[in-house]
């Protein structure tokens, strides 16, 4: 199976970290050149040198995560550790996102906050989207023919007599049935009371999803397990993530991670520059006091 192709990467842009390192490097060169005519520029040179070193080393470390360089041992970590990264992502998803405890807590919260009016409105919106199709299906000629055939088979002697005499023909009865059913479909609305009756019959939301031996789950799924247990067993979220990511090669895994964190890592370069500048100024202040 060929691995799925990821969307093409956007054109490279100069990040804020690169700008910060470049600017401080320019200031370092300018202060270095100014030392010949302005001796006090040495302080500025030392400060800018510390800022450049702080930002540049962070830049190198960040690039070593994503790219393998032959002259930098340990570079290309994201390319080398593909399988470990996939396993770590799957473990993280299972432990912190799709774990039974978290889902159980959320279901109990939803059960407490359940608004029957909102549930009824949601179900009605789904019905409204399908209502026209249901009406068209009921009024379709083939459905009318099915009803006519059923009436011929089930109406018996008196139905045959009524049809022969023209009192109520099979076709007229079929038209009345389909028209009445269509009107009922068009007028049907779920109410909050209906939602309450359904919950009373099937059990509350947390009972259906979390409690083993629920009669609704037993009837429809033939198991004593809770519905959540059935779903988790069928889903196997960890293996699902592993199977999906295993179709990507190392470069694609690296690009997935880079697309999400590269902008944040760029600020590490900026902070490297700022921290270098701050510590150099503090060192200069201490020297002046001593």
C-alpha atoms as a printed R data frame, in Angstrom:
    type eleno elety resid chain resno       x       y      z
1   ATOM     1    CA   UNK     A     1   0.000   0.000  0.000
2   ATOM     2    CA   UNK     A     2   1.388   3.340 -1.024
3   ATOM     3    CA   UNK     A     3   1.483   5.968  1.738
4   ATOM     4    CA   UNK     A     4  -1.003   8.833  1.287
5   ATOM     5    CA   UNK     A     5   0.395  11.996 -0.127
6   ATOM     6    CA   UNK     A     6   0.406  14.968  2.163
7   ATOM     7    CA   UNK     A     7  -0.520  18.441  0.906
8   ATOM     8    CA   UNK     A     8   2.377  20.302 -0.647
9   ATOM     9    CA   UNK     A     9   4.320  22.344  1.870
10  ATOM    10    CA   UNK     A    10   3.823  26.100  1.645
11  ATOM    11    CA   UNK     A    11   6.578  28.231  0.278
12  ATOM    12    CA   UNK     A    12   9.335  28.831  2.804
13  ATOM    13    CA   UNK     A    13   8.971  32.055  4.751
14  ATOM    14    CA   UNK     A    14  11.453  33.949  6.839
15  ATOM    15    CA   UNK     A    15  10.420  33.361 10.439
16  ATOM    16    CA   UNK     A    16  10.597  35.769 13.351
17  ATOM    17    CA   UNK     A    17  13.493  33.771 14.832
18  ATOM    18    CA   UNK     A    18  15.582  34.102 11.679
19  ATOM    19    CA   UNK     A    19  14.859  37.821 11.578
20  ATOM    20    CA   UNK     A    20  15.927  38.251 15.235
21  ATOM    21    CA   UNK     A    21  19.192  36.342 14.768
22  ATOM    22    CA   UNK     A    22  19.984  38.194 11.529
23  ATOM    23    CA   UNK     A    23  19.310  41.610 13.056
24  ATOM    24    CA   UNK     A    24  21.484  40.972 16.106
25  ATOM    25    CA   UNK     A    25  24.234  39.634 13.853
26  ATOM    26    CA   UNK     A    26  24.096  42.847 11.825
27  ATOM    27    CA   UNK     A    27  24.334  44.900 14.999
28  ATOM    28    CA   UNK     A    28  27.287  42.754 16.127
29  ATOM    29    CA   UNK     A    29  29.176  43.402 12.897
30  ATOM    30    CA   UNK     A    30  28.356  47.128 13.011
31  ATOM    31    CA   UNK     A    31  29.568  47.478 16.611
32  ATOM    32    CA   UNK     A    32  32.695  45.490 15.820
33  ATOM    33    CA   UNK     A    33  33.513  47.838 12.929
34  ATOM    34    CA   UNK     A    34  32.774  50.879 15.092
35  ATOM    35    CA   UNK     A    35  35.330  49.872 17.723
36  ATOM    36    CA   UNK     A    36  38.145  51.451 15.688
37  ATOM    37    CA   UNK     A    37  36.648  54.924 15.964
38  ATOM    38    CA   UNK     A    38  34.500  54.556 19.079
39  ATOM    39    CA   UNK     A    39  36.132  52.529 21.889
40  ATOM    40    CA   UNK     A    40  32.940  52.325 23.899
41  ATOM    41    CA   UNK     A    41  31.470  50.217 21.092
42  ATOM    42    CA   UNK     A    42  33.220  47.256 22.721
43  ATOM    43    CA   UNK     A    43  30.423  47.034 25.291
44  ATOM    44    CA   UNK     A    44  27.821  46.986 22.532
45  ATOM    45    CA   UNK     A    45  29.840  44.341 20.673
46  ATOM    46    CA   UNK     A    46  29.932  42.092 23.757
47  ATOM    47    CA   UNK     A    47  26.217  42.478 24.332
48  ATOM    48    CA   UNK     A    48  25.324  41.780 20.699
49  ATOM    49    CA   UNK     A    49  27.765  38.855 20.596
50  ATOM    50    CA   UNK     A    50  25.999  37.215 23.551
51  ATOM    51    CA   UNK     A    51  22.612  37.787 21.913
52  ATOM    52    CA   UNK     A    52  23.828  36.328 18.634
53  ATOM    53    CA   UNK     A    53  25.323  33.260 20.317
54  ATOM    54    CA   UNK     A    54  22.092  32.642 22.261
55  ATOM    55    CA   UNK     A    55  19.877  32.915 19.195
56  ATOM    56    CA   UNK     A    56  22.225  31.137 16.774
57  ATOM    57    CA   UNK     A    57  22.754  28.083 18.977
58  ATOM    58    CA   UNK     A    58  18.977  27.741 19.395
59  ATOM    59    CA   UNK     A    59  18.592  28.016 15.613
60  ATOM    60    CA   UNK     A    60  21.125  25.232 15.042
61  ATOM    61    CA   UNK     A    61  19.478  23.000 17.660
62  ATOM    62    CA   UNK     A    62  16.019  23.508 16.122
63  ATOM    63    CA   UNK     A    63  17.255  22.737 12.606
64  ATOM    64    CA   UNK     A    64  18.977  19.621 13.912
65  ATOM    65    CA   UNK     A    65  15.554  18.309 14.923
66  ATOM    66    CA   UNK     A    66  14.224  18.394 11.367
67  ATOM    67    CA   UNK     A    67  17.265  17.967  9.104
68  ATOM    68    CA   UNK     A    68  20.126  15.475  9.082
69  ATOM    69    CA   UNK     A    69  23.571  17.091  8.602
70  ATOM    70    CA   UNK     A    70  26.562  14.824  8.137
71  ATOM    71    CA   UNK     A    71  28.824  17.156 10.101
72  ATOM    72    CA   UNK     A    72  26.456  17.438 13.108
73  ATOM    73    CA   UNK     A    73  26.211  14.209 15.123
74  ATOM    74    CA   UNK     A    74  22.711  13.590 16.438
75  ATOM    75    CA   UNK     A    75  20.986  15.754 13.829
76  ATOM    76    CA   UNK     A    76  17.813  14.606 12.075
77  ATOM    77    CA   UNK     A    77  16.186  13.249 15.227
78  ATOM    78    CA   UNK     A    78  12.667  13.333 13.756
79  ATOM    79    CA   UNK     A    79  13.861  11.380 10.725
80  ATOM    80    CA   UNK     A    80  15.682   8.741 12.774
81  ATOM    81    CA   UNK     A    81  13.007   8.133 15.399
82  ATOM    82    CA   UNK     A    82   9.958   7.584 13.179
83  ATOM    83    CA   UNK     A    83   8.696   4.423 14.920
84  ATOM    84    CA   UNK     A    84   9.276   5.828 18.409
85  ATOM    85    CA   UNK     A    85   7.399   9.021 17.486
86  ATOM    86    CA   UNK     A    86   4.429   7.035 16.135
87  ATOM    87    CA   UNK     A    87   4.282   4.941 19.310
88  ATOM    88    CA   UNK     A    88   4.560   8.053 21.487
89  ATOM    89    CA   UNK     A    89   1.733   9.844 19.630
90  ATOM    90    CA   UNK     A    90  -0.495   6.775 19.948
91  ATOM    91    CA   UNK     A    91   0.269   6.449 23.685
92  ATOM    92    CA   UNK     A    92  -0.445  10.155 24.214
93  ATOM    93    CA   UNK     A    93  -3.795   9.909 22.415
94  ATOM    94    CA   UNK     A    94  -4.814   6.883 24.455
95  ATOM    95    CA   UNK     A    95  -3.604   8.288 27.782
96  ATOM    96    CA   UNK     A    96  -4.800  11.896 27.543
97  ATOM    97    CA   UNK     A    97  -7.560  12.129 24.926
98  ATOM    98    CA   UNK     A    98  -9.416   8.862 24.308
99  ATOM    99    CA   UNK     A    99  -9.066   7.169 27.665
100 ATOM   100    CA   UNK     A   100 -12.123   5.619 29.379
101 ATOM   101    CA   UNK     A   101 -11.863   7.789 32.477
102 ATOM   102    CA   UNK     A   102 -11.917  11.051 30.521
103 ATOM   103    CA   UNK     A   103 -14.811   9.904 28.339
104 ATOM   104    CA   UNK     A   104 -16.754   8.724 31.400
105 ATOM   105    CA   UNK     A   105 -16.285  12.084 33.107
106 ATOM   106    CA   UNK     A   106 -17.445  13.932 30.007
107 ATOM   107    CA   UNK     A   107 -20.489  11.701 29.546
108 ATOM   108    CA   UNK     A   108 -21.549  12.243 33.169
109 ATOM   109    CA   UNK     A   109 -21.193  16.000 32.679
110 ATOM   110    CA   UNK     A   110 -23.303  15.873 29.506
111 ATOM   111    CA   UNK     A   111 -25.899  13.764 31.294
112 ATOM   112    CA   UNK     A   112 -26.214  16.377 34.060
113 ATOM   113    CA   UNK     A   113 -26.466  19.197 31.532
114 ATOM   114    CA   UNK     A   114 -28.870  17.378 29.193
115 ATOM   115    CA   UNK     A   115 -31.489  19.803 27.916
116 ATOM   116    CA   UNK     A   116 -34.484  17.929 26.519
117 ATOM   117    CA   UNK     A   117 -35.626  20.946 24.523
118 ATOM   118    CA   UNK     A   118 -32.232  21.164 22.812
119 ATOM   119    CA   UNK     A   119 -32.224  17.419 22.107
120 ATOM   120    CA   UNK     A   120 -35.689  17.672 20.584
121 ATOM   121    CA   UNK     A   121 -34.619  20.651 18.463
122 ATOM   122    CA   UNK     A   122 -31.527  18.783 17.260
123 ATOM   123    CA   UNK     A   123 -33.524  15.693 16.286
124 ATOM   124    CA   UNK     A   124 -36.096  17.867 14.519
125 ATOM   125    CA   UNK     A   125 -33.356  19.603 12.537
126 ATOM   126    CA   UNK     A   126 -32.153  16.180 11.357
127 ATOM   127    CA   UNK     A   127 -35.715  15.223 10.452
128 ATOM   128    CA   UNK     A   128 -36.228  18.502  8.593
129 ATOM   129    CA   UNK     A   129 -33.191  17.787  6.459
130 ATOM   130    CA   UNK     A   130 -34.569  14.345  5.493
131 ATOM   131    CA   UNK     A   131 -38.296  15.133  5.549
132 ATOM   132    CA   UNK     A   132 -38.630  16.034  1.871
133 ATOM   133    CA   UNK     A   133 -36.842  12.879  0.778
134 ATOM   134    CA   UNK     A   134 -39.077  10.746  3.020
135 ATOM   135    CA   UNK     A   135 -42.229  12.312  1.602
136 ATOM   136    CA   UNK     A   136 -41.011  11.812 -1.969
137 ATOM   137    CA   UNK     A   137 -40.194   8.192 -1.163
138 ATOM   138    CA   UNK     A   138 -43.689   7.553  0.253
139 ATOM   139    CA   UNK     A   139 -45.378   9.197 -2.752
140 ATOM   140    CA   UNK     A   140 -43.217   7.444 -5.337
141 ATOM   141    CA   UNK     A   141 -45.229   5.386 -7.911
142 ATOM   142    CA   UNK     A   142 -43.454   2.154 -6.999
143 ATOM   143    CA   UNK     A   143 -44.530   2.525 -3.338
144 ATOM   144    CA   UNK     A   144 -48.113   3.073 -4.482
145 ATOM   145    CA   UNK     A   145 -47.907  -0.118 -6.530
146 ATOM   146    CA   UNK     A   146 -46.618  -2.035 -3.522
147 ATOM   147    CA   UNK     A   147 -49.590  -0.837 -1.452
148 ATOM   148    CA   UNK     A   148 -52.065  -1.740 -4.189
149 ATOM   149    CA   UNK     A   149 -50.638  -5.249 -4.428
150 ATOM   150    CA   UNK     A   150 -50.739  -5.612 -0.646
151 ATOM   151    CA   UNK     A   151 -54.389  -4.512 -0.576
152 ATOM   152    CA   UNK     A   152 -55.300  -7.011 -3.282
153 ATOM   153    CA   UNK     A   153 -53.656  -9.793 -1.284
154 ATOM   154    CA   UNK     A   154 -54.939  -8.810  2.171
155 ATOM   155    CA   UNK     A   155 -58.320  -7.090  1.656
156 ATOM   156    CA   UNK     A   156 -60.207 -10.373  1.267
157 ATOM   157    CA   UNK     A   157 -63.647 -10.912 -0.188
158 ATOM   158    CA   UNK     A   158 -65.256  -7.665  0.944
159 ATOM   159    CA   UNK     A   159 -62.305  -5.635 -0.257
160 ATOM   160    CA   UNK     A   160 -62.625  -7.237 -3.661
161 ATOM   161    CA   UNK     A   161 -66.336  -6.447 -3.707
162 ATOM   162    CA   UNK     A   162 -65.747  -2.813 -2.742
163 ATOM   163    CA   UNK     A   163 -63.117  -2.501 -5.442
164 ATOM   164    CA   UNK     A   164 -65.326  -4.117 -8.126
165 ATOM   165    CA   UNK     A   165 -68.300  -1.894 -7.287
166 ATOM   166    CA   UNK     A   166 -66.128   1.206 -7.223
167 ATOM   167    CA   UNK     A   167 -67.001   1.997 -3.617
168 ATOM   168    CA   UNK     A   168 -63.355   2.125 -2.593
169 ATOM   169    CA   UNK     A   169 -60.903   0.955 -5.212
170 ATOM   170    CA   UNK     A   170 -57.490  -0.377 -4.306
171 ATOM   171    CA   UNK     A   171 -55.893   2.573 -6.113
172 ATOM   172    CA   UNK     A   172 -57.999   5.108 -4.211
173 ATOM   173    CA   UNK     A   173 -57.188   3.426 -0.889
174 ATOM   174    CA   UNK     A   174 -53.477   3.443 -1.765
175 ATOM   175    CA   UNK     A   175 -53.656   7.154 -2.625
176 ATOM   176    CA   UNK     A   176 -55.361   7.932  0.691
177 ATOM   177    CA   UNK     A   177 -52.816   5.900  2.637
178 ATOM   178    CA   UNK     A   178 -49.798   7.520  0.976
179 ATOM   179    CA   UNK     A   179 -51.304  11.017  1.290
180 ATOM   180    CA   UNK     A   180 -52.059  10.488  4.975
181 ATOM   181    CA   UNK     A   181 -48.606   9.096  5.668
182 ATOM   182    CA   UNK     A   182 -47.005  12.017  3.826
183 ATOM   183    CA   UNK     A   183 -49.017  14.501  5.902
184 ATOM   184    CA   UNK     A   184 -47.951  12.787  9.114
185 ATOM   185    CA   UNK     A   185 -44.312  12.892  8.075
186 ATOM   186    CA   UNK     A   186 -44.575  16.575  7.190
187 ATOM   187    CA   UNK     A   187 -46.251  17.436 10.504
188 ATOM   188    CA   UNK     A   188 -44.258  15.168 12.823
189 ATOM   189    CA   UNK     A   189 -42.126  16.926 15.443
190 ATOM   190    CA   UNK     A   190 -40.176  15.486 18.369
191 ATOM   191    CA   UNK     A   191 -41.070  17.143 21.676
192 ATOM   192    CA   UNK     A   192 -39.244  17.380 24.984
193 ATOM   193    CA   UNK     A   193 -41.847  15.023 26.484
194 ATOM   194    CA   UNK     A   194 -40.979  12.416 23.846
195 ATOM   195    CA   UNK     A   195 -37.308  12.751 24.749
196 ATOM   196    CA   UNK     A   196 -38.190  12.285 28.424
197 ATOM   197    CA   UNK     A   197 -40.247   9.155 27.689
198 ATOM   198    CA   UNK     A   198 -37.416   7.712 25.587
199 ATOM   199    CA   UNK     A   199 -34.893   8.309 28.361
200 ATOM   200    CA   UNK     A   200 -37.261   6.785 30.914
201 ATOM   201    CA   UNK     A   201 -37.571   3.685 28.768
202 ATOM   202    CA   UNK     A   202 -33.925   3.293 27.706
203 ATOM   203    CA   UNK     A   203 -32.261   4.856 30.750
204 ATOM   204    CA   UNK     A   204 -30.283   8.066 31.222
205 ATOM   205    CA   UNK     A   205 -27.356   8.929 28.972
206 ATOM   206    CA   UNK     A   206 -24.731   7.762 31.457
207 ATOM   207    CA   UNK     A   207 -26.719   4.566 32.155
208 ATOM   208    CA   UNK     A   208 -26.810   3.695 28.461
209 ATOM   209    CA   UNK     A   209 -23.165   4.475 27.837
210 ATOM   210    CA   UNK     A   210 -21.437   3.571 31.104
211 ATOM   211    CA   UNK     A   211 -23.427   1.004 33.091
212 ATOM   212    CA   UNK     A   212 -22.974  -2.704 32.252
213 ATOM   213    CA   UNK     A   213 -26.131  -4.729 31.758
214 ATOM   214    CA   UNK     A   214 -28.295  -1.894 30.413
215 ATOM   215    CA   UNK     A   215 -31.450  -3.393 28.895
216 ATOM   216    CA   UNK     A   216 -31.215  -1.239 25.776
217 ATOM   217    CA   UNK     A   217 -27.622  -2.344 25.081
218 ATOM   218    CA   UNK     A   218 -28.482  -5.959 25.934
219 ATOM   219    CA   UNK     A   219 -31.406  -5.935 23.502
220 ATOM   220    CA   UNK     A   220 -29.644  -4.358 20.540
221 ATOM   221    CA   UNK     A   221 -26.048  -5.548 20.998
222 ATOM   222    CA   UNK     A   222 -26.529  -8.828 22.863
223 ATOM   223    CA   UNK     A   223 -23.918  -8.085 25.536
224 ATOM   224    CA   UNK     A   224 -23.765  -7.293 29.223
225 ATOM   225    CA   UNK     A   225 -20.952  -4.787 28.685
226 ATOM   226    CA   UNK     A   226 -21.591  -1.074 28.756
227 ATOM   227    CA   UNK     A   227 -21.938   0.669 25.421
228 ATOM   228    CA   UNK     A   228 -18.722   2.602 26.124
229 ATOM   229    CA   UNK     A   229 -16.854  -0.675 26.637
230 ATOM   230    CA   UNK     A   230 -18.228  -2.040 23.376
231 ATOM   231    CA   UNK     A   231 -17.223   1.108 21.505
232 ATOM   232    CA   UNK     A   232 -13.716   1.271 22.995
233 ATOM   233    CA   UNK     A   233 -13.144  -2.384 22.231
234 ATOM   234    CA   UNK     A   234 -14.236  -1.907 18.629
235 ATOM   235    CA   UNK     A   235 -12.402   1.398 18.173
236 ATOM   236    CA   UNK     A   236  -8.943   0.499 19.597
237 ATOM   237    CA   UNK     A   237  -7.863   4.134 19.188
238 ATOM   238    CA   UNK     A   238  -4.189   3.446 19.862
239 ATOM   239    CA   UNK     A   239  -3.897   0.849 17.106
240 ATOM   240    CA   UNK     A   240  -5.922   3.082 14.792
241 ATOM   241    CA   UNK     A   241  -3.347   5.870 15.171
242 ATOM   242    CA   UNK     A   242  -0.446   3.456 14.742
243 ATOM   243    CA   UNK     A   243  -1.948   1.957 11.585
244 ATOM   244    CA   UNK     A   244  -2.640   5.362 10.095
245 ATOM   245    CA   UNK     A   245   0.731   6.937 10.856
246 ATOM   246    CA   UNK     A   246   2.592   3.781  9.791
247 ATOM   247    CA   UNK     A   247   1.584   4.550  6.199
248 ATOM   248    CA   UNK     A   248   3.694   7.733  6.356
249 ATOM   249    CA   UNK     A   249   7.424   7.706  5.776
250 ATOM   250    CA   UNK     A   250   9.882   9.451  8.100
251 ATOM   251    CA   UNK     A   251   9.881  12.696  6.102
252 ATOM   252    CA   UNK     A   252   6.082  12.907  6.181
253 ATOM   253    CA   UNK     A   253   5.990  12.348  9.946
254 ATOM   254    CA   UNK     A   254   8.606  15.075 10.347
255 ATOM   255    CA   UNK     A   255   6.568  17.463  8.167
256 ATOM   256    CA   UNK     A   256   3.386  16.774 10.160
257 ATOM   257    CA   UNK     A   257   5.161  17.733 13.369
258 ATOM   258    CA   UNK     A   258   6.970  20.681 11.798
259 ATOM   259    CA   UNK     A   259   3.754  22.200 10.433
260 ATOM   260    CA   UNK     A   260   2.349  22.364 13.963
261 ATOM   261    CA   UNK     A   261   5.341  23.504 16.026
262 ATOM   262    CA   UNK     A   262   7.719  25.359 13.710
263 ATOM   263    CA   UNK     A   263   6.206  28.777 14.473
264 ATOM   264    CA   UNK     A   264   6.446  28.145 18.216
265 ATOM   265    CA   UNK     A   265  10.047  26.966 17.915
266 ATOM   266    CA   UNK     A   266  10.923  30.179 16.078
267 ATOM   267    CA   UNK     A   267  10.209  32.087 19.283
268 ATOM   268    CA   UNK     A   268  12.895  30.019 21.021
269 ATOM   269    CA   UNK     A   269  15.391  31.725 18.725
270 ATOM   270    CA   UNK     A   270  14.001  35.110 19.710
271 ATOM   271    CA   UNK     A   271  14.185  34.250 23.417
272 ATOM   272    CA   UNK     A   272  17.742  32.981 22.916
273 ATOM   273    CA   UNK     A   273  18.691  36.375 21.519
274 ATOM   274    CA   UNK     A   274  16.905  38.273 24.303
275 ATOM   275    CA   UNK     A   275  18.370  36.147 27.086
276 ATOM   276    CA   UNK     A   276  21.858  36.545 25.645
277 ATOM   277    CA   UNK     A   277  21.421  40.318 25.563
278 ATOM   278    CA   UNK     A   278  20.046  40.432 29.117
279 ATOM   279    CA   UNK     A   279  22.830  38.315 30.619
280 ATOM   280    CA   UNK     A   280  25.506  40.286 28.780
281 ATOM   281    CA   UNK     A   281  24.076  43.554 30.130
282 ATOM   282    CA   UNK     A   282  23.927  42.092 33.649
283 ATOM   283    CA   UNK     A   283  27.525  40.929 33.368
284 ATOM   284    CA   UNK     A   284  28.583  44.389 32.184
285 ATOM   285    CA   UNK     A   285  26.715  46.012 35.074
286 ATOM   286    CA   UNK     A   286  28.417  43.714 37.597
287 ATOM   287    CA   UNK     A   287  31.844  44.483 36.103
288 ATOM   288    CA   UNK     A   288  31.133  48.224 36.337
289 ATOM   289    CA   UNK     A   289  30.121  47.939 39.991
290 ATOM   290    CA   UNK     A   290  33.142  45.845 40.933
